[in-house]
Amino acid sequence: MENGSIQNQMGLVAYNFEPELTVQELEDRNRAALASSEAVVQTLDEWCECGNCQEMPSLEENVCCRVSDLVLPNLEDHNCITMHHSYDTLILNSDVLALAYIQMMMYKGQQGRAPEELSNRQSRLVAYRQFICWMLKGEKLGKGRRVVIPSCVVKDIRDSFPENNNDYTGFQAAIDVRELLKTKARLQEEMSDLLHGISRPPALLLHYPENSLTESNVSCYEELPCEPQHDISNVVQNIIQELPHHVKLKSTKLDSVERRTPRQILRLYNQTFLFAVLSTSIIGIPVKMTQRKFYGSHFHSLVVHLPEIYRIINKKSILAEQEERTFGSLGRLAEGTTNRKPGWIVDNTILRFNCQQTDNRICSFSKQNSVISQQSKLLSKRENTIFPKEIFGIKSSLFQSHLERIADYLIPGYNIWWHYNGTELVFHDSVDEPEFRMQGPDTANFRSTSLKKERAIIDDIWQTSVDKPASSELVFHYCMSKQGKMEN
């Protein structure tokens, strides 16, 4: 919509009540603009006093050594700082620059060996630093402060160490970090509002990041509520700290497999539930740490979310430890071996990272699998998961919640995935049992479903079975006894 139509509709006229400029004010503005334009077109002869300068790309770089506050204290009786008797030795001597480059590497903590011969670009970089150090006599500029090197010095250094295509960076003012920090809170707030509720897989995990989720066949993508390796590691550490203060507990181990099957999913559900029951029975109230820490997010993720995630995706597929190590290495290389200027960071970092890789480099996954395999051989044969009748009475509500989560394994009927012998509930989930059964359930995949959909399906199965207990043997003696009574 044009401004005229807005004015007609709203009855507004822009600047209608603003005072007009007087003739004197207009003349003052014209004179100021003329003076500014004359300053812009100042010639080389007007600002250079030493006779060795050249026109620079920006006005800020058009500085002569005879008017530079950086150079004046050291100029002595020389017409130009480039004529100083120490200039050639300190600034242009290749051996001196090579030694200064090594000292710069040591100061920055960079690893590796300096090149046998500096490139022209490296020589210019060190020469500029040498000149500033020489002028300041060791005094520091201060964080975030940069000075302009006189044009005559820049010209002399570039003539001594030229670039083939005459492509030079030139002076760049330092970024005011304090101004950026002032807006950090506002930016975080805006990003939170903008990204609220948005879930998108990391772009580096996709072959074509610009494609939509539907085009990438991951339209059901969701952020998973569990990080198996971190959660298991933290829970194990908590148990190691807490266990000496309680009765010794026989350890349990979860299956580690390459491919998912219904039997393995059921096994993981049962083992995590059994682990939770034993933890609350043996440890109860922790002594070494708080309940919040022991039964916190890692314990909850391991017991509740891990088997749910295993329904739709392999546990190993969501382990990002190897990628985290890779990005950590890239970050350290970028920080310690580059000049942190755009256009030079990526190439240098990738080159150094690839050089560090060796053919016999051990993959962390292979090493972990090897250790797990060796330890698993020491364990006794894993039999079917058995829940004694006592659990029905002591943990009746908790046990019912567990059955609700595996309702699709109960509905096929008696002696398919489970049986009850009068004193124990036995689940057929040992390694000797079939991986699949014709009665179901089938395995799902994260590309065609989500955790939310799977939960809804299982809730419907459980509710249907409770409403129509006669249709199946799901509620196997639903009221087995007062000890084994489950809540309706």
N, C-alpha and C positions, 0 to 999 in steps of 0.2 A: 504494500500500500504506500503511495507516495505521500510526501509531507503535506502537499496542498490539500489532499483529500482529508487528512487527519485534522488540519486546521479548520476546514469547512465543517466537519462533523463536531469537533470539540469546541469550536469558537475561540481557538487560541492562535495568537500570532507571535512567532518566535522573536525574542529580544524587543518586544514592543515597548517595554518600559525601561530599557537600558539607556543610560545617558550617552550622547554622541561625543566623539572626540573633537577637541578644539583644534584650530589651525596650528597652534604652537605644539600641541601634542603630536600631531601628524608629522610636523617637520622634525621633531626630536626622534621619532621612530625611523624616519627615512635616513637621518644622519647615522643613527646606530647601525642600521642595516648596511649602509655604505661602508662604515668603518670595519664591520665584520667581514664583508666581502673582500676588502682590501687586505685584511690580515690573512685570509685564506690563500690569496694569490701571491703571497710574499715570495720573492725570488731567492735563489741560492746565494747570490752576492749580498743580499740584505741580512741573512741570518748566519752565514758562515764567516768567521773571522780568521781561521787558520789557513784557509785556502786548500784544504785537503778533503772537504766534505763532499757529499753528493746528495741529490734529491732523494728523499725516502718516501715510501708509500703513504705515510700518514704524517700530519702536522706534528703529532706527539713525538715522532722519531727525528724530526728536523732539529737536532740539537748539536751545537758545536762544542768542542772540548774547552774552548776559551770562555764559555759562559755556563758550563756544567758545574753544578755544586759538587758533584762527585769527583771531578777532575781538578778543579782549581787549587785545592790544597797541595797537590802533587805536581803541578805544572812547572814550578820553579821559573827559570828564565827562558824556557823553550817556547817556540812559537806554536807548536802542536805537540800533543802528548805522544804521538807516534814517532817523534824525533828524540824522545827520551833515551838516554844511553842504555837503560835496562829493558826497554820495551821489547826489542827483538828477541832477547834471551828469555824473558818471562812469558811472552804472549805467542810468539811465532816459532820458537824452537821445538822441533818434533819430539826430541827426547824428554824435554821438560813437560810437554803436554802428555806424553805417554805415562810418565810417572804421576802426574796430577790425576790422570784417568784412573790409575790403580788406587790412589788414595781416595778418590771419590767412590769407587766400588767398596772399599773397606769401610768408609764412613756410612754408606747406606746398607752395609751388611749383605751385599750381593755375593752369591756363590759362583764358583767357576774361575776360570783363568782369563785375564785380559787378552785381547787380540794382539798378535805379533806386531801389527801395524794398524794404527787408527785410520778409519775412513775420514774423508774430508768433512763429513757431517759431524762425526765424533770430535774431530779436531776443532771445528768451530765451536761446538758446545763447550769443550774444556777451555778454549781460549777466552770465551766470554766470561766464564766463571773465574778464570785466572785474573782477568783484567779487573773484575769487581773486587776480588780478594786483595789485589795489589793496591787498588785505590782506597779501600776501607781499612787496610792494615790489620786485618783480622777481626774488625768490628762487625757484628752481625747486623743485617738489615732489619730483622724482625719478621715475625710470622705474617704472611699475607702482604708483604711490601716488596715491590719491585722497582728498579730504577732503569732509566733509559740510558743505554750506552751511546756515547757520542757517535755521530754519523761517520766521522773520519776513521774511528777505530773499527766500526762495523765494516766499512768499505775495505780497509786494509786487511782485515781477517778474511773477508769473503774473497778478495783477490788472491790471498795466499792459499786458501782452501776452497776453491770454487765448486759450485754444484753444476753438473752438466747441463741441466735445463734451466738454470737460473731461478729455480723454485725455492725461495727462502721463506721461512716462517715469519720472521719479523717480531717486533715487540708485542707481547700479549700481557695485558693488565691482569693482576691476580683477582680471582673471584672473591667477593666479600662473603665469607662463610657466615658471618654474623647475620647478614640480611637474609640468607637462606634459612637459618635456624629460626628466625622470627616467624617465618611462614610455615614452619614444619607442622605445628599443631593444626593450623588451618588446612593444610594439604592433607593431613591424615584424616581429618574430619570429612573433607570432601570425598576422599577415596573410599572411606567407610560407607558414606551415603550412596556413592556411585556403584560400589561393588556389593552392596548388601544383598545377600541371597543368591549371588551368582556363583556357580560352580563350573569351572572349566579346567580340563586337564592341562598340565604344563605343555607349552608349545613344543618343547624339545622332544617330547615323547611321541609326537606325531610326524609322519612323513611330509604332510602338507599342512602346516599350521594355519594357513589362511582359509582352509575349508571349514565348513560348519560341522557341528557334532554329528548331524544326520549324515552328511556326506562322508564323514570319517567312520561311520558305522558304530558310533558310541553315543547315540542319542540318549541312552539311559544312564550316562555317566553321573556319578555322585561322589562326593568326598567321603572316603571310608573312615569310620570312627575308630580305627585300630591301626597301630603300627606294631606288628608282631614282634619284631626283633627288639625294639626299645622296651615294649611292655614286658616281654618275657625276661629280658635282662634286668629290669628294675624290680620285678616281682621276685626273681631269684635272689638278687642282692638283699632285698628286705627279709626274705625267709632265712638267708644265711645269718643275718644279724639277729633275728628274733628267735630262731630255732634253739640255740643253746640254752635259752631260758625256759624251755618247755621239754616235754617228753620227745625222745627221738622219733622221727617220723620216716616211714619207708617212702622213698621218693617215687614219684610217678613220672612217666615220660610220654610225651605226645608223639604220635607217628609223624615222620617226615617223609613225604612222598612226592613224586614228580607229577603224578596225574590224580585228579580228583575222582572218586567213586562214591556212590551212596554209602557203602560200608565205612569208608574213611571219614565221611562227614558225620555219620552217626557216632563213630568212635570219638571224634573230637568233641562233640557235644557231651557225651557221657564222661569223658576224662576231665574236661574242664569243670563240669558240675561236681564230680567226685573230688577234684582238687579243692573246690570252694568249700564243700562240706567238711573235708578233713582239716582244712585251714581253720575254719571257725570252731571245729570241735577240739582240735589239739592245741591251737594257739589261743583262740578265743580273744581275750583282751590283750593286746601286745604289751610287753614290759619295756622293751628297748626303745620303742618308738610309739608315736601316737596312732590311734585307730585311723585317723584321716590319711596318714601316710601309708600305712600297711594295706588298708582296704580302699585306697584311693583310686585315681583314674587308671593307673596301670593294671591293678588287680581287676577292676571292673571291665576294662577293655579286653583283657585276656579271657576272663570267664564268660562274659556276655557277648561281646562283639566278634571275637575271633572266629567261633564256629559259624556265626551268621555270615560273615564275609566269605568263609570257606565254601558256602553254598553256591556262590556265583563266581568266584575267582580263586586261583591257586595262591597260597600264602606267599610263595616265592615271587610271584608277579608283582607284589606290592612292596618288596624290600628294595629300598633305594640306597643301601649302604655304599655299594660300589660307585654309584653315581655321585653320592655326597663326597666320597674321597676324591673322585676325579675333579669335581668342581672346587674342592678345597685346595687341591694342588694347583689348579689353574689360577685361583685367587692369590695364592702365595707367590706364584711366578709373576703374575701381573703387578703385584705390589712391590716385589723385591728386585725385579730385573728389567723394568721398563721406565721410561721417562714420564709415563702417565699422561701422554698427550694423545688426543684423538688421532687415529690413523696409524699409530705405531704400537698400540697395546696388543691387539688381537694377533697380528702376524708373529710378533716376538714371542708371545705366550704360547701359542700353538706349536711353533717351531721347537721351543725349548721343551715343551711337554712331550712331544713326539720323540725327541732325542733321548729323553729319560726312560722311555719305554724300551724294554728288552724282550727278546723272544722267550726267555725263560722266566719272565715275570709271573708270579703265582697269583691266580685269580682268587679273590677273597672268598667267593662262593665255593670254589673247589676245595680250598683249605678248610672251610667250615664243614662242608659235607664230609671230608675225610675224617675230621675229628669226631663229628657226630656218629659216623659209621663205626669208628673204632669203639666209641663208648657204648653204642647200642649192642655190640656183640657181647658185652659183659653183662647185659641184663638178661633176666630169665624170660622165657617165652611168654608173650602177652596173650593171655586167655580172654574169654568173653568178659565183658563188664558185668559185675554182679552187684546189685543193691539189696542188702539184707532187709528183712521185714522191719527191723527196728527203725530204719530211716523213715518208713511210712508214718510212724507215730510221732517220732521226735521232730522230724522236719516235714510234716505233711503238706503244709502250704508251699514250702519251698520245692518239694518234690513234685507237687502238682504243676507248679510253674515250669519245671523242667520238662514234664510230659507235654505240656502245651506247646513248647518250642519244637518238639519232635513229633507232633501229631501225625505228620505224613508218614512216619515210620510205624506208627501204631495202628493206623486204620487198615493196612492190608490184612490184619488178622493175626490170630494166635499162631505161634510157631513159624512165623515168617522172619520177622526181625527181632522177636522177643518171645519169651514164654515165662510163665509163673508156676513154680513148683510147690507152692504152698508156704514156703518160708523165704524165698528169694525171687527177685525179679531179675531175669537173665537176658541181656541183650546180645544178639548174635553179631558181634563186631570184631572178633579176633581175626588174625591173619589167615586162619584156616577156613573162614566163612567165605561164601561167594561175594564178589565185589558188587554185582548187580543181581536184582531179582525181578522176575517178570511182573510181579504185583506192584512194582514201583518202590519208592518214587524215582523219578528221573532227575538227572543233574541239570541245573540251570546255568546260564552264562550271562556275564555282566553286559554283553552287547544286546541282549534281548530282554533283560529284566533288571530290576533294582532291588535293593534291600527292602525298601518300602513295599514294593509289590509282593516280594516273597513273604514278608511278615503278614500282609493282608491275606494271602492265600492260606498260610498255615493257620491263622486265626479262624478263617472260615471252616477249615477242615476240623479243627477242634470243636468249634461251636456246633457244627452239624452232627458230630459224633456224640456230643453231650446231649443234644436235643433228641436224638434218635439212637439211644444206646442199644436197642434191640437189633439195629441194622448191622452191627458189627460187634466184634469182641474187644473193641478198643478200650472200654472202661473196665476190662478184665476184673470182674468182681468189684465193681465201682465202689461198693461199700464192703470191702473185703472183711473188715472187722473194725471195731472201734479204734484199734491201734493203727489200722491202715486206712482210716477214713480220710477221704479227700473232700475238699470243699466243692460244692456245686456252684 
